[in-house]
Amino acid sequence: MKVRLLFFAVLRDIAGVDARELVLSEGTTARDVWQSLRGEFAKLADYVQPPMIAVNEAYAEPSTVLRDGDELAFIPPVAGG
Amino acid sequence: MPYLTDHPIDPRTLVAQVMRSSDGAYVLFEGVVRNHHDGKAVESIFYDAYRPMAEKEIGAIVHDIAAQFPDVALAVVHRLGHLVVGDSSIAIAAAAPHRAEAFAASRMMIDRIKETVPIWKKERGPDGEEWVGWQGRC
């Protein structure tokens, strides 16, 4: 299945892109995706716990099982206002 | 009207949106880029957002606060992009028949927006640049 992963703020700077398409196996959770990013990017290696997570533009739990066509984003600490 | 803008904020427009002839007061809150943060000099801020989600989150907050303060009319706009010291990053207008509710609703609005809306800021100064809130926590 395919999931679109969006990068914002510090995570966009680290990843160097706005978004990427992921091809995932059934049952993959948002937390699983975070763990793979930790392995890929040294700057994330220390962040064992994922930041806040959004699936399809709404906050979701790290245990959320992703589905084909989902849009996933990790939400670094917000700083609006 | 969208809650996010890439342009300078005109607070008078916001006030005009909310004021009714039955209102006896409005509170206008503006958040402004300041020249320091955590002891470091700040020259400018870049505001980034997950736009569609931020629009939804702000809309949900407006809806919540309107339910808690049924007599208050609310408007809010948050600016994104590159802002310099003195620029307003957010403006909130709350109009009500009496001042107490206008103060309370505008205060609740800015506090809630800071908690959950996916907006981020990168501060730039003579010492470099940094995403606020990222260092040391996640």
Backbone of each chain as ProteinMPNN parsed JSONL, in Angstrom:
{"seq_chain_A": "MKVRLLFFAVLRDIAGVDARELVLSEGTTARDVWQSLRGEFAKLADYVQPPMIAVNEAYAEPSTVLRDGDELAFIPPVAGG", "coords_chain_A": {"N_chain_A": [[0.847, -1.2, 0.0], [0.276, 2.352, -0.431], [1.457, 5.309, 1.105], [1.386, 8.76, 1.765], [3.901, 10.738, 2.966], [4.36, 13.63, 4.793], [6.599, 16.354, 5.327], [7.369, 18.787, 7.726], [8.578, 21.98, 8.874], [11.224, 21.648, 11.163], [11.594, 19.013, 10.486], [11.331, 18.955, 7.741], [13.598, 20.358, 7.033], [15.53, 18.537, 7.898], [14.962, 16.223, 6.403], [15.076, 17.225, 3.847], [13.216, 17.378, 1.884], [9.779, 18.074, 0.906], [7.866, 16.111, 0.95], [7.242, 12.577, 0.661], [6.594, 9.505, -1.089], [5.55, 6.547, 0.406], [5.974, 3.06, 0.305], [4.357, 0.614, 1.881], [4.02, -2.253, 4.058], [1.032, -4.112, 4.852], [-0.506, -3.32, 7.959], [1.426, -1.691, 8.995], [2.358, 0.781, 11.347], [2.016, 4.255, 12.399], [4.014, 4.782, 14.211], [5.93, 2.891, 13.463], [6.828, 3.973, 11.063], [8.061, 6.267, 12.003], [10.173, 5.123, 13.427], [11.68, 4.092, 11.336], [12.487, 6.423, 10.111], [14.165, 7.427, 12.075], [16.262, 5.663, 11.863], [17.184, 6.359, 9.395], [17.881, 9.076, 9.42], [20.389, 10.695, 11.084], [20.071, 12.849, 12.807], [17.67, 12.408, 13.992], [17.946, 10.23, 15.508], [18.111, 10.116, 18.31], [15.561, 10.562, 19.162], [13.487, 8.713, 20.534], [10.778, 8.447, 21.121], [8.066, 9.221, 19.036], [7.181, 12.478, 17.646], [4.13, 14.432, 17.927], [1.45, 13.104, 15.957], [-0.131, 13.2, 12.8], [-2.774, 11.938, 10.909], [-4.235, 12.05, 7.838], [-4.832, 14.784, 8.193], [-5.637, 15.058, 10.846], [-5.094, 14.788, 14.378], [-3.519, 11.833, 15.597], [-2.981, 8.617, 17.163], [0.244, 7.136, 17.945], [0.087, 4.425, 17.532], [-1.618, 4.067, 15.454], [-2.798, 2.258, 12.728], [-1.752, 2.35, 9.443], [-3.359, 3.111, 6.324], [-3.993, 2.341, 2.869], [-3.409, 5.093, 0.783], [-3.445, 6.981, 2.787], [-2.51, 10.109, 4.336], [0.274, 11.032, 6.006], [1.759, 12.777, 8.718], [4.385, 13.949, 10.75], [4.339, 15.877, 13.644], [6.194, 18.335, 14.748], [7.015, 20.001, 17.919], [4.577, 22.477, 18.348], [4.429, 25.972, 17.521], [2.858, 28.227, 17.179], [1.178, 31.45, 17.029]], "CA_chain_A": [[0.0, 0.0, 0.0], [1.038, 3.595, -0.535], [1.127, 6.371, 2.06], [2.135, 9.98, 1.501], [4.487, 11.277, 4.201], [4.672, 15.058, 4.659], [7.603, 16.876, 6.266], [7.214, 20.207, 8.036], [9.451, 22.674, 9.824], [12.551, 21.062, 11.353], [11.68, 17.714, 9.811], [11.577, 19.224, 6.322], [15.02, 20.702, 6.914], [16.326, 17.316, 8.081], [14.714, 15.29, 5.289], [15.467, 17.872, 2.6], [12.095, 17.352, 0.932], [8.466, 18.388, 1.488], [7.014, 14.925, 1.047], [7.673, 11.395, -0.102], [5.641, 8.398, -1.15], [6.046, 5.338, 1.058], [5.308, 1.8, -0.009], [4.396, -0.056, 3.182], [3.265, -3.501, 4.146], [-0.189, -4.01, 5.656], [-0.274, -3.39, 9.394], [2.431, -0.711, 9.428], [1.802, 1.863, 12.158], [2.708, 5.537, 12.313], [5.246, 4.653, 14.995], [6.901, 2.139, 12.647], [7.418, 4.899, 10.09], [8.987, 7.127, 12.749], [11.394, 4.358, 13.735], [12.504, 3.985, 10.128], [13.119, 7.738, 9.898], [15.272, 7.524, 13.04], [17.372, 4.907, 11.303], [17.654, 7.003, 8.167], [18.436, 10.411, 9.678], [21.121, 10.698, 12.349], [19.572, 13.909, 13.695], [16.456, 11.941, 14.667], [18.237, 8.948, 16.171], [17.881, 10.196, 19.761], [14.134, 10.776, 19.468], [12.885, 7.38, 20.587], [9.331, 8.652, 21.014], [7.731, 10.122, 17.922], [6.422, 13.677, 18.006], [2.702, 14.283, 17.63], [1.229, 12.485, 14.655], [-1.399, 13.494, 12.123], [-3.159, 11.099, 9.773], [-5.321, 12.696, 7.088], [-5.086, 16.133, 8.729], [-6.18, 15.038, 12.208], [-4.173, 14.137, 15.312], [-3.736, 10.391, 15.717], [-2.064, 7.931, 18.072], [1.36, 6.459, 17.265], [-0.291, 3.034, 17.214], [-2.556, 4.048, 14.318], [-2.421, 1.433, 11.575], [-1.919, 3.151, 8.234], [-4.126, 2.486, 5.251], [-3.628, 2.802, 1.527], [-3.908, 6.424, 0.447], [-3.357, 7.905, 3.924], [-1.501, 11.171, 4.375], [0.873, 10.983, 7.351], [2.707, 13.848, 9.035], [4.847, 14.075, 12.139], [4.114, 17.277, 14.006], [7.13, 18.78, 15.795], [6.342, 20.898, 18.875], [4.005, 23.614, 17.62], [4.892, 27.27, 18.038], [2.074, 29.296, 16.572], [0.853, 32.609, 17.849]], "C_chain_A": [[0.876, 1.241, 0.0], [0.511, 4.628, 0.453], [1.987, 7.581, 1.706], [2.598, 10.562, 2.833], [4.882, 12.726, 3.954], [5.694, 15.466, 5.71], [7.382, 18.371, 6.462], [8.324, 20.677, 8.967], [10.806, 21.966, 9.931], [12.686, 19.734, 10.607], [11.877, 17.874, 8.301], [13.054, 19.563, 6.109], [15.886, 19.443, 6.987], [16.182, 16.384, 6.873], [15.136, 15.891, 3.941], [14.398, 17.858, 1.527], [10.799, 17.696, 1.669], [7.66, 17.131, 1.777], [7.69, 13.766, 0.333], [6.569, 10.344, -0.08], [6.285, 7.181, -0.494], [5.267, 4.142, 0.537], [5.473, 0.913, 1.226], [3.637, -1.367, 3.129], [2.047, -3.283, 5.04], [0.167, -4.119, 7.134], [0.765, -2.402, 9.902], [1.756, 0.422, 10.205], [2.594, 3.15, 11.929], [4.033, 5.467, 13.082], [6.327, 3.907, 14.211], [7.598, 3.069, 11.659], [8.416, 5.807, 10.786], [10.295, 6.378, 13.03], [12.283, 4.229, 12.496], [13.18, 5.321, 9.809], [14.297, 7.928, 10.842], [16.502, 6.783, 12.516], [17.997, 5.602, 10.104], [18.384, 8.314, 8.443], [19.079, 10.469, 11.067], [20.569, 11.736, 13.326], [18.303, 13.496, 14.441], [16.719, 10.725, 15.549], [17.904, 8.968, 17.656], [16.405, 10.297, 20.133], [13.386, 9.445, 19.413], [11.369, 7.478, 20.429], [9.043, 9.573, 19.838], [7.11, 11.413, 18.447], [4.93, 13.408, 17.814], [2.552, 13.791, 16.193], [-0.109, 12.943, 14.097], [-1.582, 12.509, 10.981], [-4.374, 11.757, 9.125], [-5.801, 13.975, 7.779], [-5.781, 16.141, 10.077], [-5.176, 14.329, 13.118], [-4.549, 12.677, 15.5], [-2.699, 9.806, 16.668], [-0.921, 7.287, 17.286], [1.014, 5.039, 16.827], [-1.246, 2.94, 16.016], [-2.002, 3.202, 13.168], [-2.751, 2.21, 10.3], [-2.656, 2.355, 7.166], [-3.726, 3.094, 3.918], [-4.244, 4.18, 1.26], [-3.848, 7.427, 1.582], [-2.29, 8.974, 3.682], [-1.014, 11.253, 5.816], [1.796, 12.163, 7.531], [3.109, 13.738, 10.487], [4.865, 15.558, 12.463], [5.113, 17.651, 15.111], [6.402, 19.728, 16.759], [5.861, 22.171, 18.179], [4.404, 24.927, 18.299], [4.163, 28.415, 17.348], [1.83, 30.433, 17.54], [1.827, 33.727, 17.661]], "O_chain_A": [[2.048, 1.199, 0.374], [-0.696, 4.803, 0.619], [3.168, 7.443, 1.386], [1.787, 10.844, 3.715], [5.639, 13.024, 3.029], [5.66, 14.985, 6.843], [7.228, 19.122, 5.499], [8.915, 19.906, 9.724], [11.459, 21.714, 8.919], [13.774, 19.38, 10.151], [12.511, 17.036, 7.659], [13.676, 19.121, 5.144], [16.85, 19.298, 6.236], [17.167, 15.828, 6.387], [15.505, 15.167, 3.016], [14.639, 18.276, 0.394], [10.731, 17.62, 2.896], [6.874, 17.085, 2.723], [8.588, 13.954, -0.488], [5.732, 10.306, 0.823], [7.424, 6.828, -0.801], [4.052, 4.208, 0.351], [6.584, 0.512, 1.571], [2.754, -1.575, 2.297], [2.034, -2.383, 5.879], [1.03, -4.909, 7.518], [0.968, -2.286, 11.111], [0.727, 0.953, 9.786], [3.682, 3.141, 11.353], [5.042, 6.024, 12.651], [7.505, 4.255, 14.29], [8.806, 2.969, 11.445], [9.485, 6.095, 10.247], [11.383, 6.935, 12.887], [13.508, 4.256, 12.608], [14.301, 5.352, 9.301], [15.31, 8.516, 10.465], [17.636, 7.225, 12.705], [19.189, 5.451, 9.834], [19.378, 8.63, 7.79], [18.406, 10.315, 12.086], [20.597, 11.524, 14.538], [17.905, 14.15, 15.406], [15.825, 10.25, 16.25], [17.465, 7.959, 18.208], [16.046, 10.132, 21.299], [12.752, 9.097, 18.417], [10.757, 6.696, 19.701], [9.709, 10.594, 19.668], [6.576, 11.445, 19.556], [4.528, 12.271, 17.564], [3.406, 14.03, 15.339], [-1.094, 13.058, 14.826], [-0.669, 12.274, 10.19], [-5.396, 11.988, 9.77], [-6.999, 14.213, 7.928], [-6.445, 17.117, 10.425], [-4.495, 13.394, 12.697], [-5.727, 12.322, 15.557], [-1.671, 10.425, 16.941], [-1.081, 6.936, 16.117], [1.582, 4.52, 15.866], [-1.632, 1.841, 15.617], [-0.881, 3.414, 12.705], [-3.878, 2.666, 10.107], [-2.592, 1.127, 7.106], [-3.196, 4.203, 3.849], [-5.435, 4.399, 1.481], [-4.161, 8.601, 1.383], [-1.325, 8.777, 2.944], [-1.794, 11.512, 6.732], [2.536, 12.522, 6.616], [2.278, 13.468, 11.354], [5.335, 16.382, 11.678], [4.9, 17.318, 16.276], [5.307, 20.202, 16.458], [6.634, 22.855, 17.508], [4.678, 24.968, 19.498], [4.759, 29.429, 16.985], [2.221, 30.383, 18.706], [1.688, 34.779, 18.285]]}, "seq_chain_B": "MPYLTDHPIDPRTLVAQVMRSSDGAYVLFEGVVRNHHDGKAVESIFYDAYRPMAEKEIGAIVHDIAAQFPDVALAVVHRLGHLVVGDSSIAIAAAAPHRAEAFAASRMMIDRIKETVPIWKKERGPDGEEWVGWQGRC", "coords_chain_B": {"N_chain_B": [[-13.844, 32.855, 5.288], [-10.324, 32.299, 5.056], [-8.206, 31.227, 7.795], [-5.533, 31.543, 7.743], [-2.883, 33.547, 6.447], [-0.732, 34.975, 3.944], [-0.021, 37.52, 3.971], [0.488, 40.916, 5.278], [-1.258, 41.615, 8.343], [-4.395, 43.154, 8.697], [-5.733, 44.649, 11.286], [-8.041, 46.179, 11.602], [-9.868, 45.248, 9.778], [-10.537, 42.81, 10.888], [-11.812, 43.585, 13.25], [-13.988, 44.937, 12.178], [-15.314, 42.791, 11.097], [-16.378, 41.471, 13.312], [-17.853, 43.226, 14.962], [-21.014, 44.133, 16.208], [-24.103, 45.964, 16.411], [-25.117, 45.565, 18.893], [-22.99, 45.158, 20.536], [-20.881, 46.045, 23.265], [-18.226, 46.201, 23.606], [-14.98, 45.474, 22.266], [-12.255, 43.209, 22.151], [-9.05, 43.368, 20.974], [-6.485, 41.364, 20.118], [-3.058, 41.189, 19.402], [-0.341, 39.274, 18.38], [3.115, 39.794, 18.331], [6.191, 39.944, 16.564], [9.098, 39.758, 18.433], [12.287, 41.129, 19.529], [13.904, 39.311, 20.799], [14.564, 36.079, 22.296], [14.64, 33.657, 24.738], [17.002, 34.796, 25.718], [18.446, 35.249, 23.436], [19.233, 37.256, 20.553], [16.77, 38.19, 18.196], [16.032, 38.572, 14.812], [14.317, 38.054, 12.735], [11.473, 36.005, 11.855], [10.518, 32.908, 10.507], [7.475, 31.618, 9.643], [5.876, 28.54, 9.452], [3.472, 26.136, 8.304], [1.204, 23.349, 8.518], [-0.91, 23.607, 6.345], [-3.741, 22.907, 5.52], [-4.532, 21.35, 7.725], [-4.045, 23.083, 9.858], [-5.899, 25.075, 9.305], [-8.236, 23.627, 9.788], [-7.907, 22.974, 12.522], [-7.845, 25.496, 13.773], [-10.394, 26.318, 13.084], [-11.913, 24.466, 14.547], [-11.285, 25.234, 17.136], [-12.32, 27.839, 17.198], [-14.998, 27.179, 16.943], [-15.44, 25.722, 19.338], [-14.963, 27.737, 21.27], [-16.882, 29.586, 20.624], [-19.083, 28.126, 21.357], [-18.777, 28.037, 24.106], [-18.9, 30.7, 24.75], [-21.477, 32.108, 23.951], [-22.382, 34.686, 23.382], [-20.33, 36.029, 22.224], [-18.65, 37.357, 19.414], [-16.263, 36.198, 17.146], [-13.087, 36.572, 15.514], [-10.218, 35.528, 13.735], [-6.868, 35.62, 12.548], [-3.904, 34.217, 11.251], [-0.623, 34.922, 10.396], [1.677, 33.721, 7.919], [4.987, 32.793, 6.758], [7.774, 34.964, 6.085], [8.589, 37.059, 8.662], [9.38, 40.165, 10.25], [10.91, 41.865, 13.098], [8.475, 43.473, 15.02], [6.388, 43.016, 13.283], [3.009, 41.823, 13.11], [2.046, 38.591, 13.986], [-0.214, 37.226, 14.558], [-3.687, 37.954, 14.864], [-6.495, 38.519, 16.88], [-9.883, 39.1, 17.196], [-12.455, 39.84, 19.42], [-15.731, 40.361, 20.072], [-18.326, 41.575, 22.196], [-21.381, 41.953, 24.116], [-20.657, 42.764, 26.676], [-17.581, 43.535, 28.411], [-16.18, 41.52, 29.861], [-16.573, 38.93, 28.84], [-15.505, 39.225, 26.299], [-12.786, 39.672, 26.834], [-12.176, 37.193, 28.079], [-12.755, 35.276, 26.083], [-10.994, 35.968, 24.008], [-8.544, 35.576, 25.232], [-8.65, 32.823, 25.767], [-8.685, 31.898, 23.169], [-6.105, 32.57, 22.033], [-4.477, 31.096, 23.745], [-5.308, 28.458, 23.255], [-4.715, 28.179, 20.526], [-1.958, 28.266, 20.543], [-1.428, 25.833, 21.697], [-2.192, 23.574, 20.066], [-2.366, 23.975, 17.262], [-0.991, 23.186, 14.108], [1.49, 24.938, 13.52], [4.634, 26.386, 12.968], [7.708, 27.993, 14.027], [10.679, 29.447, 12.841], [13.331, 30.952, 14.209], [15.457, 33.641, 13.416], [18.639, 35.082, 13.864], [21.573, 37.001, 14.871], [23.093, 34.927, 15.864], [22.489, 32.731, 14.384], [20.058, 30.305, 13.212], [16.997, 28.766, 14.347], [14.584, 26.226, 14.95], [11.851, 26.843, 16.905], [11.271, 25.247, 19.972], [12.106, 22.717, 19.272], [14.638, 21.835, 20.098], [15.946, 19.482, 22.226], [13.535, 18.293, 22.944], [10.672, 16.324, 22.051]], "CA_chain_B": [[-12.492, 33.418, 5.121], [-9.3, 31.427, 5.654], [-7.586, 31.725, 9.025], [-4.101, 31.751, 7.495], [-2.611, 34.502, 5.377], [0.677, 35.229, 3.635], [0.121, 38.975, 3.845], [0.358, 41.648, 6.551], [-2.59, 41.555, 8.936], [-5.066, 44.428, 8.937], [-6.614, 44.365, 12.43], [-9.329, 46.875, 11.489], [-10.766, 44.355, 9.04], [-11.011, 41.804, 11.839], [-12.773, 44.228, 14.158], [-15.205, 45.214, 11.404], [-16.003, 41.515, 10.897], [-17.052, 40.95, 14.506], [-18.668, 44.183, 15.713], [-22.452, 44.266, 15.963], [-24.585, 47.158, 17.118], [-25.433, 45.192, 20.281], [-21.757, 44.962, 21.306], [-20.405, 47.187, 24.045], [-16.768, 46.154, 23.716], [-14.238, 44.429, 21.577], [-10.849, 43.035, 22.518], [-8.205, 43.04, 19.827], [-5.173, 40.859, 20.532], [-2.088, 40.938, 18.337], [0.969, 38.735, 18.738], [4.068, 40.576, 17.555], [7.567, 39.425, 16.569], [9.962, 40.561, 19.311], [13.698, 41.067, 19.123], [14.689, 38.407, 21.646], [13.908, 34.853, 22.764], [15.564, 32.859, 25.555], [18.286, 35.481, 25.864], [19.123, 35.426, 22.144], [18.663, 38.287, 19.692], [15.961, 37.706, 17.071], [15.856, 39.591, 13.775], [13.141, 37.718, 11.925], [10.9, 34.675, 12.096], [9.809, 32.263, 9.402], [6.35, 30.799, 10.108], [5.507, 27.437, 8.566], [2.255, 25.471, 8.796], [0.505, 22.291, 7.785], [-2.008, 24.553, 6.128], [-5.134, 22.442, 5.63], [-4.817, 20.898, 9.091], [-4.087, 24.271, 10.715], [-7.209, 25.706, 9.088], [-9.248, 22.821, 10.491], [-7.71, 23.078, 13.974], [-8.303, 26.813, 14.22], [-11.85, 26.302, 12.959], [-12.469, 23.696, 15.668], [-11.12, 26.063, 18.344], [-13.323, 28.911, 17.092], [-16.294, 26.552, 17.201], [-15.469, 25.435, 20.784], [-15.044, 28.959, 22.076], [-18.199, 30.16, 20.347], [-20.057, 27.365, 22.146], [-18.619, 28.43, 25.508], [-19.241, 32.123, 24.895], [-22.432, 32.298, 22.85], [-22.626, 36.101, 23.072], [-19.114, 36.627, 21.675], [-18.325, 37.172, 17.99], [-14.82, 35.996, 17.096], [-12.376, 36.47, 14.244], [-8.795, 35.303, 13.967], [-6.039, 35.364, 11.366], [-2.489, 33.969, 11.572], [0.217, 35.162, 9.224], [2.772, 32.772, 7.683], [6.071, 33.294, 5.918], [8.913, 35.656, 6.692], [8.175, 38.26, 9.403], [10.471, 40.837, 10.951], [10.567, 42.432, 14.406], [7.41, 44.473, 14.946], [5.257, 42.517, 12.496], [2.023, 41.006, 13.818], [1.943, 37.23, 13.471], [-1.602, 36.768, 14.749], [-4.635, 38.913, 15.433], [-7.768, 37.939, 17.324], [-10.873, 40.089, 17.615], [-13.599, 39.265, 20.135], [-16.707, 41.403, 20.402], [-19.374, 41.072, 23.083], [-22.163, 43.02, 24.752], [-19.935, 43.227, 27.872], [-16.149, 43.325, 28.215], [-15.597, 40.347, 30.525], [-16.577, 37.78, 27.922], [-14.588, 39.503, 25.192], [-11.441, 39.377, 27.346], [-12.013, 35.757, 28.353], [-12.759, 34.506, 24.838], [-9.778, 36.228, 23.236], [-7.459, 34.92, 25.963], [-8.755, 31.384, 25.528], [-8.348, 31.65, 21.762], [-4.656, 32.559, 21.794], [-3.888, 29.977, 24.494], [-5.61, 27.196, 22.555], [-3.988, 28.148, 19.252], [-0.558, 27.94, 20.829], [-1.297, 24.449, 22.161], [-2.44, 22.437, 19.163], [-2.426, 24.237, 15.815], [0.311, 22.857, 13.51], [2.23, 26.085, 12.99], [5.977, 26.366, 13.541], [8.481, 29.184, 13.692], [12.141, 29.38, 12.831], [13.854, 32.275, 14.558], [16.761, 33.966, 12.849], [19.323, 36.193, 14.525], [23.009, 37.029, 14.597], [23.717, 33.664, 16.283], [22.047, 31.628, 13.528], [18.61, 30.11, 13.172], [16.577, 27.619, 15.147], [13.138, 25.958, 15.063], [11.473, 27.001, 18.304], [10.632, 24.108, 20.62], [12.617, 21.422, 18.836], [15.843, 21.416, 20.808], [15.855, 18.771, 23.492], [12.255, 17.638, 23.21], [10.023, 15.82, 20.853]], "C_chain_B": [[-11.453, 32.498, 5.733], [-8.696, 32.077, 6.909], [-6.103, 32.028, 8.835], [-3.931, 32.731, 6.347], [-1.107, 34.62, 5.163], [0.974, 36.726, 3.611], [0.03, 39.66, 5.213], [-1.094, 41.668, 7.024], [-3.14, 42.973, 9.1], [-6.083, 44.233, 10.066], [-7.976, 45.046, 12.321], [-10.358, 46.027, 10.761], [-11.383, 43.324, 9.975], [-12.081, 42.386, 12.76], [-14.089, 44.476, 13.427], [-16.018, 43.937, 11.202], [-16.858, 41.129, 12.095], [-18.035, 41.923, 15.148], [-20.124, 44.221, 15.229], [-22.964, 45.457, 16.778], [-24.943, 46.856, 18.572], [-24.179, 45.049, 21.148], [-21.33, 46.245, 22.016], [-18.905, 47.226, 24.148], [-16.202, 45.195, 22.685], [-12.829, 44.405, 22.142], [-10.113, 42.649, 21.25], [-6.843, 42.62, 20.358], [-4.299, 40.717, 19.304], [-0.818, 40.363, 18.95], [1.982, 39.335, 17.773], [5.457, 39.948, 17.657], [8.441, 40.349, 17.417], [11.42, 40.282, 18.978], [14.548, 40.156, 19.996], [13.859, 37.179, 21.991], [14.944, 34.018, 23.502], [16.953, 33.484, 25.599], [19.042, 35.695, 24.562], [18.432, 36.52, 21.34], [17.919, 37.632, 18.537], [15.773, 38.85, 16.086], [14.608, 39.333, 12.937], [12.676, 36.312, 12.283], [10.259, 34.177, 10.806], [8.731, 31.36, 9.996], [5.954, 29.796, 9.04], [4.253, 26.785, 9.144], [1.9, 24.28, 7.915], [-0.853, 22.912, 7.487], [-3.413, 23.972, 6.263], [-5.493, 21.981, 7.034], [-4.912, 22.086, 10.039], [-5.418, 25.002, 10.548], [-8.292, 24.952, 9.861], [-9.145, 22.993, 12.005], [-8.194, 24.428, 14.489], [-9.823, 26.877, 14.148], [-12.517, 25.571, 14.12], [-12.387, 24.503, 16.963], [-12.149, 27.194, 18.346], [-14.707, 28.361, 17.45], [-16.479, 26.279, 18.697], [-15.715, 26.69, 21.604], [-16.39, 29.647, 21.853], [-19.276, 29.443, 21.163], [-19.992, 27.754, 23.626], [-19.048, 29.859, 25.773], [-20.223, 32.505, 23.781], [-22.691, 33.761, 22.488], [-21.447, 36.769, 22.379], [-18.999, 36.332, 20.18], [-16.806, 37.186, 17.86], [-14.289, 36.037, 15.668], [-10.895, 36.304, 14.556], [-8.093, 35.103, 12.634], [-4.585, 35.216, 11.826], [-1.682, 34.15, 10.299], [1.327, 34.117, 9.143], [3.834, 33.425, 6.801], [7.103, 34.043, 6.743], [8.455, 36.963, 7.338], [9.38, 38.86, 10.111], [9.96, 41.435, 12.26], [9.536, 43.552, 14.229], [6.214, 44.03, 14.129], [4.295, 41.73, 13.395], [1.931, 39.638, 13.157], [0.522, 36.702, 13.6], [-2.436, 37.923, 15.264], [-5.935, 38.185, 15.729], [-8.682, 39.096, 17.723], [-12.042, 39.365, 18.252], [-14.518, 40.407, 20.547], [-17.83, 40.803, 21.234], [-20.179, 42.245, 23.646], [-21.439, 43.615, 25.964], [-18.484, 42.754, 27.813], [-15.615, 41.998, 28.761], [-15.521, 39.151, 29.569], [-15.623, 37.983, 26.751], [-13.139, 39.241, 25.618], [-11.223, 37.871, 27.471], [-11.912, 34.955, 27.055], [-11.479, 34.739, 24.037], [-8.567, 35.564, 23.903], [-7.459, 33.41, 25.706], [-8.325, 31.047, 24.096], [-6.834, 31.601, 21.551], [-4.002, 31.389, 22.538], [-4.107, 28.651, 23.762], [-4.833, 27.087, 21.244], [-2.534, 27.753, 19.483], [-0.359, 26.48, 21.217], [-1.3, 23.421, 21.037], [-2.351, 22.726, 17.666], [-1.046, 24.002, 15.184], [0.924, 24.031, 12.726], [3.578, 26.079, 13.706], [6.702, 27.659, 13.206], [9.972, 28.917, 13.819], [12.655, 30.787, 13.081], [15.238, 32.461, 13.961], [17.34, 35.174, 13.558], [20.797, 36.13, 14.216], [23.713, 35.711, 14.963], [23.307, 32.485, 15.406], [20.537, 31.5, 13.551], [18.232, 28.805, 13.842], [15.057, 27.483, 15.112], [12.765, 25.977, 16.528], [10.791, 25.736, 18.812], [11.236, 22.761, 20.281], [13.766, 20.934, 19.699], [15.509, 20.699, 22.119], [14.501, 18.165, 23.822], [11.602, 17.22, 21.908], [8.72, 15.183, 21.24]], "O_chain_B": [[-11.67, 31.965, 6.821], [-8.682, 33.3, 7.056], [-5.489, 32.694, 9.669], [-4.719, 32.751, 5.402], [-0.314, 34.395, 6.077], [2.081, 37.145, 3.273], [-0.442, 39.066, 6.182], [-2.027, 41.729, 6.223], [-2.446, 43.872, 9.576], [-7.172, 43.709, 9.832], [-8.958, 44.557, 12.878], [-11.55, 46.068, 11.066], [-12.568, 43.001, 9.883], [-13.113, 41.764, 13.012], [-15.167, 44.256, 13.978], [-17.247, 43.977, 11.142], [-17.926, 40.536, 11.939], [-18.97, 41.485, 15.819], [-20.413, 44.324, 14.037], [-22.312, 45.893, 17.727], [-25.06, 47.769, 19.389], [-24.285, 44.844, 22.357], [-21.4, 47.347, 21.472], [-18.346, 48.169, 24.709], [-16.855, 44.233, 22.283], [-12.283, 45.429, 22.552], [-10.506, 41.721, 20.545], [-6.132, 43.417, 20.971], [-4.736, 40.191, 18.281], [-0.287, 40.902, 19.921], [1.754, 39.386, 16.565], [5.849, 39.474, 18.723], [8.522, 41.551, 17.168], [11.747, 39.34, 18.255], [15.776, 40.216, 19.944], [12.629, 37.218, 21.984], [16.001, 33.706, 22.955], [17.96, 32.78, 25.526], [20.141, 36.249, 24.562], [17.216, 36.698, 21.423], [18.381, 36.642, 17.969], [15.402, 39.959, 16.471], [13.935, 40.262, 12.492], [13.392, 35.542, 12.924], [9.56, 34.914, 10.111], [9.035, 30.445, 10.762], [5.727, 30.149, 7.883], [4.005, 26.876, 10.347], [2.249, 24.221, 6.736], [-1.807, 22.772, 8.253], [-4.21, 24.489, 7.045], [-6.617, 22.187, 7.491], [-5.763, 22.102, 10.929], [-5.994, 25.488, 11.521], [-9.15, 25.557, 10.503], [-10.156, 23.14, 12.691], [-8.87, 24.501, 15.515], [-10.469, 27.423, 15.043], [-13.557, 26.002, 14.618], [-13.301, 24.463, 17.786], [-12.774, 27.472, 19.369], [-15.478, 29.0, 18.166], [-17.536, 26.566, 19.26], [-16.554, 26.712, 22.504], [-16.965, 30.219, 22.779], [-20.249, 30.055, 21.602], [-21.013, 27.798, 24.311], [-19.501, 30.195, 26.867], [-19.846, 33.142, 22.798], [-23.173, 34.044, 21.391], [-21.534, 37.933, 21.986], [-19.221, 35.204, 19.739], [-16.139, 38.071, 18.395], [-14.955, 35.594, 14.733], [-10.385, 36.872, 15.522], [-8.64, 34.5, 11.71], [-4.101, 35.975, 12.666], [-2.019, 33.596, 9.253], [1.854, 33.68, 10.166], [3.604, 34.466, 6.186], [7.28, 33.788, 7.934], [7.987, 37.869, 6.648], [10.292, 38.141, 10.521], [8.755, 41.504, 12.504], [9.704, 44.45, 13.404], [5.132, 44.602, 14.261], [4.726, 41.054, 14.328], [1.761, 39.527, 11.943], [0.106, 35.83, 12.837], [-1.948, 38.77, 16.013], [-6.407, 37.358, 14.948], [-8.288, 39.966, 18.499], [-12.561, 38.395, 17.699], [-14.117, 41.308, 21.283], [-18.24, 39.664, 21.009], [-19.714, 43.385, 23.651], [-21.576, 44.803, 26.257], [-18.189, 41.705, 27.239], [-14.696, 41.418, 28.183], [-14.507, 38.455, 29.513], [-15.008, 37.031, 26.268], [-12.36, 38.662, 24.861], [-10.206, 37.343, 27.021], [-11.078, 34.056, 26.943], [-10.939, 33.801, 23.451], [-7.678, 35.055, 23.221], [-6.415, 32.805, 25.462], [-7.678, 30.028, 23.856], [-6.338, 30.657, 20.936], [-3.078, 30.763, 22.019], [-3.197, 27.827, 23.666], [-4.348, 26.01, 20.898], [-1.956, 26.995, 18.704], [0.741, 25.944, 21.085], [-0.494, 22.492, 21.051], [-2.268, 21.788, 16.873], [-0.048, 24.545, 15.656], [0.884, 24.101, 11.498], [3.654, 25.801, 14.903], [6.367, 28.34, 12.237], [10.448, 28.268, 14.75], [12.445, 31.695, 12.276], [16.076, 31.56, 13.996], [16.645, 36.155, 13.823], [21.237, 35.315, 13.405], [24.788, 35.412, 14.443], [23.73, 31.356, 15.654], [19.823, 32.452, 13.866], [19.024, 27.865, 13.904], [14.33, 28.469, 15.227], [13.309, 25.203, 17.316], [9.868, 25.215, 18.187], [10.921, 21.762, 20.927], [13.856, 19.743, 19.998], [14.864, 21.264, 23.002], [14.34, 17.576, 24.89], [11.94, 17.7, 20.826], [7.997, 14.685, 20.378]]}, "name": "protein", "num_of_chains": 2, "seq": "MKVRLLFFAVLRDIAGVDARELVLSEGTTARDVWQSLRGEFAKLADYVQPPMIAVNEAYAEPSTVLRDGDELAFIPPVAGGMPYLTDHPIDPRTLVAQVMRSSDGAYVLFEGVVRNHHDGKAVESIFYDAYRPMAEKEIGAIVHDIAAQFPDVALAVVHRLGHLVVGDSSIAIAAAAPHRAEAFAASRMMIDRIKETVPIWKKERGPDGEEWVGWQGRC"}
